[in-house]
């Protein structure tokens, strides 16, 4: 399955990779609210995660992904950095 083949109106997810600042545990670190000249925590690296595709731009070949492993984190990722694309099935955990 390719990102281009996703059926509009259905929920899809994928594995993805981004270049960002990561900590010793390999998880992204926040770069918000760093003062000018301040030290960025972590080191540049590659983060691999899994998330739900929220929007897709076929012209620029970009997707916005809601990271399911990190709360309140979204990423804009090129199609080439997405794989294992599959439908997302929601279920009620209380049942």
HELIX and SHEET records of a PDB file:
HELIX    1   1 UNK A    3  UNK A    5  5                                   3    
HELIX    2   2 UNK A   79  UNK A   81  5                                   3    
SHEET    1   A 5 UNK A  74  UNK A  78  0                                        
SHEET    2   A 5 UNK A  62  UNK A  67 -1                                        
SHEET    3   A 5 UNK A  43  UNK A  57 -1                                        
SHEET    4   A 5 UNK A  12  UNK A  22 -1                                        
SHEET    5   A 5 UNK A  82  UNK A  87 -1                                        
END                                                                             
